[in-house]
């Protein structure tokens, strides 16, 4: 039963990503433009010749610019980074589950639980938005102290 449930939830996540794929946040194009100009040698600018900082996340723009240097279109790079960030967030969630319940050995249910979290529609939506939301979710969540089993925090 668990492999079937795992497969069904995985299909749900992939179907949501496919359904939401055409949607992209317009603010992502700000980072795309900065990245393209930076990679093109014009500096980290929105418009060449105008030195105004208008991006919200330097690391995201730098990662996108690196992708442009490798020949990746910023719109594709932003989505690819978002999907990688989704995997990072899911990995952090799995680690948190294992730390909170260290004697839990049913990895099938753990995988289904992690995928159910990914099936929440806001998660796939932000993964393909072109913004850095899930990058920071994967980096900052969960806080390390919250990953200790009950009664063992701070040791």
Biotite code that builds the C-alpha atoms (Angstrom):
import biotite.structure as struc

atoms = struc.array([
    struc.Atom([0.000, 0.000, 0.000], chain_id="A", res_id=1, res_name="UNK", atom_name="CA", element="C"),
    struc.Atom([2.799, 2.437, 0.874], chain_id="A", res_id=2, res_name="UNK", atom_name="CA", element="C"),
    struc.Atom([4.482, 2.329, -2.544], chain_id="A", res_id=3, res_name="UNK", atom_name="CA", element="C"),
    struc.Atom([1.129, 3.006, -4.196], chain_id="A", res_id=4, res_name="UNK", atom_name="CA", element="C"),
    struc.Atom([0.378, 5.906, -1.841], chain_id="A", res_id=5, res_name="UNK", atom_name="CA", element="C"),
    struc.Atom([3.872, 7.297, -2.398], chain_id="A", res_id=6, res_name="UNK", atom_name="CA", element="C"),
    struc.Atom([3.375, 7.075, -6.163], chain_id="A", res_id=7, res_name="UNK", atom_name="CA", element="C"),
    struc.Atom([-0.044, 8.746, -6.000], chain_id="A", res_id=8, res_name="UNK", atom_name="CA", element="C"),
    struc.Atom([1.255, 11.653, -3.929], chain_id="A", res_id=9, res_name="UNK", atom_name="CA", element="C"),
    struc.Atom([4.274, 12.011, -6.227], chain_id="A", res_id=10, res_name="UNK", atom_name="CA", element="C"),
    struc.Atom([1.911, 12.123, -9.220], chain_id="A", res_id=11, res_name="UNK", atom_name="CA", element="C"),
    struc.Atom([-0.116, 14.803, -7.411], chain_id="A", res_id=12, res_name="UNK", atom_name="CA", element="C"),
    struc.Atom([2.983, 16.966, -6.884], chain_id="A", res_id=13, res_name="UNK", atom_name="CA", element="C"),
    struc.Atom([4.118, 16.560, -10.506], chain_id="A", res_id=14, res_name="UNK", atom_name="CA", element="C"),
    struc.Atom([0.583, 17.270, -11.778], chain_id="A", res_id=15, res_name="UNK", atom_name="CA", element="C"),
    struc.Atom([0.434, 20.459, -9.709], chain_id="A", res_id=16, res_name="UNK", atom_name="CA", element="C"),
    struc.Atom([3.798, 21.584, -11.054], chain_id="A", res_id=17, res_name="UNK", atom_name="CA", element="C"),
    struc.Atom([2.634, 20.908, -14.610], chain_id="A", res_id=18, res_name="UNK", atom_name="CA", element="C"),
    struc.Atom([-0.660, 22.730, -14.052], chain_id="A", res_id=19, res_name="UNK", atom_name="CA", element="C"),
    struc.Atom([1.036, 25.744, -12.460], chain_id="A", res_id=20, res_name="UNK", atom_name="CA", element="C"),
    struc.Atom([3.978, 25.864, -14.903], chain_id="A", res_id=21, res_name="UNK", atom_name="CA", element="C"),
    struc.Atom([2.589, 28.754, -17.034], chain_id="A", res_id=22, res_name="UNK", atom_name="CA", element="C"),
    struc.Atom([2.316, 30.974, -13.944], chain_id="A", res_id=23, res_name="UNK", atom_name="CA", element="C"),
    struc.Atom([5.294, 33.118, -13.009], chain_id="A", res_id=24, res_name="UNK", atom_name="CA", element="C"),
    struc.Atom([5.598, 36.087, -10.687], chain_id="A", res_id=25, res_name="UNK", atom_name="CA", element="C"),
    struc.Atom([6.286, 39.318, -12.557], chain_id="A", res_id=26, res_name="UNK", atom_name="CA", element="C"),
    struc.Atom([8.806, 40.371, -9.875], chain_id="A", res_id=27, res_name="UNK", atom_name="CA", element="C"),
    struc.Atom([11.014, 37.491, -10.998], chain_id="A", res_id=28, res_name="UNK", atom_name="CA", element="C"),
    struc.Atom([11.709, 39.408, -14.197], chain_id="A", res_id=29, res_name="UNK", atom_name="CA", element="C"),
    struc.Atom([13.506, 42.056, -12.157], chain_id="A", res_id=30, res_name="UNK", atom_name="CA", element="C"),
    struc.Atom([16.066, 39.477, -11.032], chain_id="A", res_id=31, res_name="UNK", atom_name="CA", element="C"),
    struc.Atom([16.201, 38.024, -14.546], chain_id="A", res_id=32, res_name="UNK", atom_name="CA", element="C"),
    struc.Atom([17.031, 41.414, -16.045], chain_id="A", res_id=33, res_name="UNK", atom_name="CA", element="C"),
    struc.Atom([19.738, 42.183, -13.480], chain_id="A", res_id=34, res_name="UNK", atom_name="CA", element="C"),
    struc.Atom([21.242, 38.724, -13.995], chain_id="A", res_id=35, res_name="UNK", atom_name="CA", element="C"),
    struc.Atom([21.228, 39.018, -17.797], chain_id="A", res_id=36, res_name="UNK", atom_name="CA", element="C"),
    struc.Atom([22.922, 42.425, -17.738], chain_id="A", res_id=37, res_name="UNK", atom_name="CA", element="C"),
    struc.Atom([25.456, 41.275, -15.174], chain_id="A", res_id=38, res_name="UNK", atom_name="CA", element="C"),
    struc.Atom([26.305, 38.145, -17.154], chain_id="A", res_id=39, res_name="UNK", atom_name="CA", element="C"),
    struc.Atom([26.489, 40.269, -20.325], chain_id="A", res_id=40, res_name="UNK", atom_name="CA", element="C"),
    struc.Atom([29.213, 42.440, -18.812], chain_id="A", res_id=41, res_name="UNK", atom_name="CA", element="C"),
    struc.Atom([27.070, 45.542, -18.291], chain_id="A", res_id=42, res_name="UNK", atom_name="CA", element="C"),
    struc.Atom([27.221, 45.314, -14.523], chain_id="A", res_id=43, res_name="UNK", atom_name="CA", element="C"),
    struc.Atom([24.561, 44.421, -12.017], chain_id="A", res_id=44, res_name="UNK", atom_name="CA", element="C"),
    struc.Atom([22.080, 46.959, -13.360], chain_id="A", res_id=45, res_name="UNK", atom_name="CA", element="C"),
    struc.Atom([18.459, 46.958, -14.453], chain_id="A", res_id=46, res_name="UNK", atom_name="CA", element="C"),
    struc.Atom([19.176, 49.412, -17.281], chain_id="A", res_id=47, res_name="UNK", atom_name="CA", element="C"),
    struc.Atom([22.718, 49.846, -18.593], chain_id="A", res_id=48, res_name="UNK", atom_name="CA", element="C"),
    struc.Atom([24.146, 53.126, -17.396], chain_id="A", res_id=49, res_name="UNK", atom_name="CA", element="C"),
    struc.Atom([21.802, 53.434, -14.394], chain_id="A", res_id=50, res_name="UNK", atom_name="CA", element="C"),
    struc.Atom([23.362, 52.205, -11.162], chain_id="A", res_id=51, res_name="UNK", atom_name="CA", element="C"),
    struc.Atom([20.254, 51.551, -9.067], chain_id="A", res_id=52, res_name="UNK", atom_name="CA", element="C"),
    struc.Atom([19.846, 48.536, -6.807], chain_id="A", res_id=53, res_name="UNK", atom_name="CA", element="C"),
    struc.Atom([16.371, 47.169, -7.402], chain_id="A", res_id=54, res_name="UNK", atom_name="CA", element="C"),
    struc.Atom([16.693, 43.452, -6.728], chain_id="A", res_id=55, res_name="UNK", atom_name="CA", element="C"),
    struc.Atom([15.750, 41.882, -3.416], chain_id="A", res_id=56, res_name="UNK", atom_name="CA", element="C"),
    struc.Atom([18.177, 38.969, -3.242], chain_id="A", res_id=57, res_name="UNK", atom_name="CA", element="C"),
    struc.Atom([21.794, 39.282, -4.333], chain_id="A", res_id=58, res_name="UNK", atom_name="CA", element="C"),
    struc.Atom([22.444, 35.526, -4.059], chain_id="A", res_id=59, res_name="UNK", atom_name="CA", element="C"),
    struc.Atom([19.491, 34.735, -6.335], chain_id="A", res_id=60, res_name="UNK", atom_name="CA", element="C"),
    struc.Atom([20.653, 37.264, -8.952], chain_id="A", res_id=61, res_name="UNK", atom_name="CA", element="C"),
    struc.Atom([24.201, 35.867, -8.710], chain_id="A", res_id=62, res_name="UNK", atom_name="CA", element="C"),
    struc.Atom([22.973, 32.294, -9.204], chain_id="A", res_id=63, res_name="UNK", atom_name="CA", element="C"),
    struc.Atom([20.849, 33.360, -12.174], chain_id="A", res_id=64, res_name="UNK", atom_name="CA", element="C"),
    struc.Atom([23.777, 35.299, -13.672], chain_id="A", res_id=65, res_name="UNK", atom_name="CA", element="C"),
    struc.Atom([25.956, 32.205, -13.301], chain_id="A", res_id=66, res_name="UNK", atom_name="CA", element="C"),
    struc.Atom([23.334, 30.252, -15.203], chain_id="A", res_id=67, res_name="UNK", atom_name="CA", element="C"),
    struc.Atom([23.237, 32.879, -17.946], chain_id="A", res_id=68, res_name="UNK", atom_name="CA", element="C"),
    struc.Atom([27.042, 32.589, -18.220], chain_id="A", res_id=69, res_name="UNK", atom_name="CA", element="C"),
    struc.Atom([26.502, 28.873, -18.831], chain_id="A", res_id=70, res_name="UNK", atom_name="CA", element="C"),
    struc.Atom([23.902, 29.598, -21.534], chain_id="A", res_id=71, res_name="UNK", atom_name="CA", element="C"),
    struc.Atom([20.752, 29.110, -19.440], chain_id="A", res_id=72, res_name="UNK", atom_name="CA", element="C"),
    struc.Atom([17.875, 31.510, -20.142], chain_id="A", res_id=73, res_name="UNK", atom_name="CA", element="C"),
    struc.Atom([17.059, 33.335, -16.859], chain_id="A", res_id=74, res_name="UNK", atom_name="CA", element="C"),
    struc.Atom([13.401, 32.270, -16.957], chain_id="A", res_id=75, res_name="UNK", atom_name="CA", element="C"),
    struc.Atom([14.431, 28.616, -17.148], chain_id="A", res_id=76, res_name="UNK", atom_name="CA", element="C"),
    struc.Atom([17.224, 29.091, -14.618], chain_id="A", res_id=77, res_name="UNK", atom_name="CA", element="C"),
    struc.Atom([14.853, 30.642, -12.087], chain_id="A", res_id=78, res_name="UNK", atom_name="CA", element="C"),
    struc.Atom([12.452, 27.735, -12.360], chain_id="A", res_id=79, res_name="UNK", atom_name="CA", element="C"),
    struc.Atom([15.242, 25.147, -12.262], chain_id="A", res_id=80, res_name="UNK", atom_name="CA", element="C"),
    struc.Atom([16.681, 26.777, -9.138], chain_id="A", res_id=81, res_name="UNK", atom_name="CA", element="C"),
    struc.Atom([13.184, 26.838, -7.672], chain_id="A", res_id=82, res_name="UNK", atom_name="CA", element="C"),
    struc.Atom([12.744, 23.120, -8.267], chain_id="A", res_id=83, res_name="UNK", atom_name="CA", element="C"),
    struc.Atom([16.173, 22.401, -6.770], chain_id="A", res_id=84, res_name="UNK", atom_name="CA", element="C"),
    struc.Atom([15.163, 24.544, -3.808], chain_id="A", res_id=85, res_name="UNK", atom_name="CA", element="C"),
    struc.Atom([11.980, 22.496, -3.475], chain_id="A", res_id=86, res_name="UNK", atom_name="CA", element="C"),
    struc.Atom([14.089, 19.353, -3.232], chain_id="A", res_id=87, res_name="UNK", atom_name="CA", element="C"),
    struc.Atom([16.295, 21.067, -0.647], chain_id="A", res_id=88, res_name="UNK", atom_name="CA", element="C"),
    struc.Atom([13.244, 22.035, 1.408], chain_id="A", res_id=89, res_name="UNK", atom_name="CA", element="C"),
    struc.Atom([11.867, 18.503, 1.217], chain_id="A", res_id=90, res_name="UNK", atom_name="CA", element="C"),
    struc.Atom([15.234, 17.156, 2.334], chain_id="A", res_id=91, res_name="UNK", atom_name="CA", element="C"),
    struc.Atom([15.259, 19.526, 5.314], chain_id="A", res_id=92, res_name="UNK", atom_name="CA", element="C"),
    struc.Atom([11.741, 18.414, 6.160], chain_id="A", res_id=93, res_name="UNK", atom_name="CA", element="C"),
    struc.Atom([12.729, 14.737, 6.016], chain_id="A", res_id=94, res_name="UNK", atom_name="CA", element="C"),
    struc.Atom([15.722, 15.399, 8.285], chain_id="A", res_id=95, res_name="UNK", atom_name="CA", element="C"),
    struc.Atom([13.466, 17.236, 10.731], chain_id="A", res_id=96, res_name="UNK", atom_name="CA", element="C"),
    struc.Atom([11.006, 14.326, 10.807], chain_id="A", res_id=97, res_name="UNK", atom_name="CA", element="C"),
    struc.Atom([13.829, 11.838, 11.420], chain_id="A", res_id=98, res_name="UNK", atom_name="CA", element="C"),
    struc.Atom([15.286, 13.964, 14.241], chain_id="A", res_id=99, res_name="UNK", atom_name="CA", element="C"),
    struc.Atom([11.934, 14.494, 15.912], chain_id="A", res_id=100, res_name="UNK", atom_name="CA", element="C"),
    struc.Atom([11.098, 10.802, 15.794], chain_id="A", res_id=101, res_name="UNK", atom_name="CA", element="C"),
    struc.Atom([14.505, 9.024, 15.816], chain_id="A", res_id=102, res_name="UNK", atom_name="CA", element="C"),
    struc.Atom([13.103, 5.541, 16.478], chain_id="A", res_id=103, res_name="UNK", atom_name="CA", element="C"),
    struc.Atom([10.675, 5.771, 13.572], chain_id="A", res_id=104, res_name="UNK", atom_name="CA", element="C"),
    struc.Atom([11.912, 3.298, 10.969], chain_id="A", res_id=105, res_name="UNK", atom_name="CA", element="C"),
    struc.Atom([9.052, 3.347, 8.470], chain_id="A", res_id=106, res_name="UNK", atom_name="CA", element="C"),
    struc.Atom([10.767, 5.332, 5.726], chain_id="A", res_id=107, res_name="UNK", atom_name="CA", element="C"),
    struc.Atom([7.847, 4.738, 3.354], chain_id="A", res_id=108, res_name="UNK", atom_name="CA", element="C"),
    struc.Atom([5.516, 6.728, 5.570], chain_id="A", res_id=109, res_name="UNK", atom_name="CA", element="C"),
    struc.Atom([8.218, 9.339, 6.056], chain_id="A", res_id=110, res_name="UNK", atom_name="CA", element="C"),
    struc.Atom([8.455, 9.749, 2.278], chain_id="A", res_id=111, res_name="UNK", atom_name="CA", element="C"),
    struc.Atom([4.683, 9.986, 1.919], chain_id="A", res_id=112, res_name="UNK", atom_name="CA", element="C"),
    struc.Atom([4.562, 12.602, 4.698], chain_id="A", res_id=113, res_name="UNK", atom_name="CA", element="C"),
    struc.Atom([7.238, 14.698, 3.030], chain_id="A", res_id=114, res_name="UNK", atom_name="CA", element="C"),
    struc.Atom([5.478, 14.466, -0.328], chain_id="A", res_id=115, res_name="UNK", atom_name="CA", element="C"),
    struc.Atom([2.146, 15.400, 1.272], chain_id="A", res_id=116, res_name="UNK", atom_name="CA", element="C"),
    struc.Atom([3.854, 18.570, 2.500], chain_id="A", res_id=117, res_name="UNK", atom_name="CA", element="C"),
    struc.Atom([4.977, 19.235, -1.074], chain_id="A", res_id=118, res_name="UNK", atom_name="CA", element="C"),
    struc.Atom([1.452, 18.635, -2.333], chain_id="A", res_id=119, res_name="UNK", atom_name="CA", element="C"),
    struc.Atom([0.197, 21.708, -0.496], chain_id="A", res_id=120, res_name="UNK", atom_name="CA", element="C"),
    struc.Atom([-0.511, 23.922, -3.488], chain_id="A", res_id=121, res_name="UNK", atom_name="CA", element="C"),
    struc.Atom([1.476, 26.939, -2.271], chain_id="A", res_id=122, res_name="UNK", atom_name="CA", element="C"),
    struc.Atom([4.715, 24.935, -2.208], chain_id="A", res_id=123, res_name="UNK", atom_name="CA", element="C"),
    struc.Atom([4.784, 23.904, -5.904], chain_id="A", res_id=124, res_name="UNK", atom_name="CA", element="C"),
    struc.Atom([3.475, 27.355, -6.807], chain_id="A", res_id=125, res_name="UNK", atom_name="CA", element="C"),
    struc.Atom([6.457, 29.120, -5.244], chain_id="A", res_id=126, res_name="UNK", atom_name="CA", element="C"),
    struc.Atom([8.862, 26.488, -6.565], chain_id="A", res_id=127, res_name="UNK", atom_name="CA", element="C"),
    struc.Atom([8.148, 27.569, -10.150], chain_id="A", res_id=128, res_name="UNK", atom_name="CA", element="C"),
    struc.Atom([7.502, 31.254, -9.443], chain_id="A", res_id=129, res_name="UNK", atom_name="CA", element="C"),
    struc.Atom([10.989, 32.363, -10.462], chain_id="A", res_id=130, res_name="UNK", atom_name="CA", element="C"),
    struc.Atom([11.576, 33.883, -7.029], chain_id="A", res_id=131, res_name="UNK", atom_name="CA", element="C"),
    struc.Atom([13.916, 32.824, -4.255], chain_id="A", res_id=132, res_name="UNK", atom_name="CA", element="C"),
    struc.Atom([11.179, 31.881, -1.748], chain_id="A", res_id=133, res_name="UNK", atom_name="CA", element="C"),
    struc.Atom([11.911, 28.156, -1.569], chain_id="A", res_id=134, res_name="UNK", atom_name="CA", element="C"),
    struc.Atom([15.669, 28.687, -1.628], chain_id="A", res_id=135, res_name="UNK", atom_name="CA", element="C"),
    struc.Atom([15.361, 30.473, 1.692], chain_id="A", res_id=136, res_name="UNK", atom_name="CA", element="C"),
    struc.Atom([12.744, 28.027, 2.972], chain_id="A", res_id=137, res_name="UNK", atom_name="CA", element="C"),
    struc.Atom([15.194, 25.189, 2.370], chain_id="A", res_id=138, res_name="UNK", atom_name="CA", element="C"),
    struc.Atom([18.045, 27.081, 4.000], chain_id="A", res_id=139, res_name="UNK", atom_name="CA", element="C"),
    struc.Atom([16.220, 28.469, 7.034], chain_id="A", res_id=140, res_name="UNK", atom_name="CA", element="C"),
    struc.Atom([13.575, 25.913, 7.822], chain_id="A", res_id=141, res_name="UNK", atom_name="CA", element="C"),
    struc.Atom([13.409, 24.036, 10.095], chain_id="A", res_id=142, res_name="UNK", atom_name="CA", element="C"),
    struc.Atom([15.426, 25.757, 12.798], chain_id="A", res_id=143, res_name="UNK", atom_name="CA", element="C"),
    struc.Atom([17.981, 23.298, 14.242], chain_id="A", res_id=144, res_name="UNK", atom_name="CA", element="C"),
    struc.Atom([16.618, 23.518, 17.822], chain_id="A", res_id=145, res_name="UNK", atom_name="CA", element="C"),
    struc.Atom([13.187, 22.448, 16.647], chain_id="A", res_id=146, res_name="UNK", atom_name="CA", element="C"),
    struc.Atom([14.680, 19.268, 15.201], chain_id="A", res_id=147, res_name="UNK", atom_name="CA", element="C"),
    struc.Atom([15.622, 17.792, 18.567], chain_id="A", res_id=148, res_name="UNK", atom_name="CA", element="C"),
    struc.Atom([13.442, 15.042, 20.023], chain_id="A", res_id=149, res_name="UNK", atom_name="CA", element="C"),
    struc.Atom([11.133, 16.203, 22.822], chain_id="A", res_id=150, res_name="UNK", atom_name="CA", element="C"),
    struc.Atom([13.044, 16.724, 26.055], chain_id="A", res_id=151, res_name="UNK", atom_name="CA", element="C"),
    struc.Atom([16.452, 16.844, 24.349], chain_id="A", res_id=152, res_name="UNK", atom_name="CA", element="C"),
    struc.Atom([16.528, 20.412, 23.046], chain_id="A", res_id=153, res_name="UNK", atom_name="CA", element="C"),
    struc.Atom([19.736, 22.301, 23.732], chain_id="A", res_id=154, res_name="UNK", atom_name="CA", element="C"),
    struc.Atom([21.970, 19.253, 24.293], chain_id="A", res_id=155, res_name="UNK", atom_name="CA", element="C"),
])
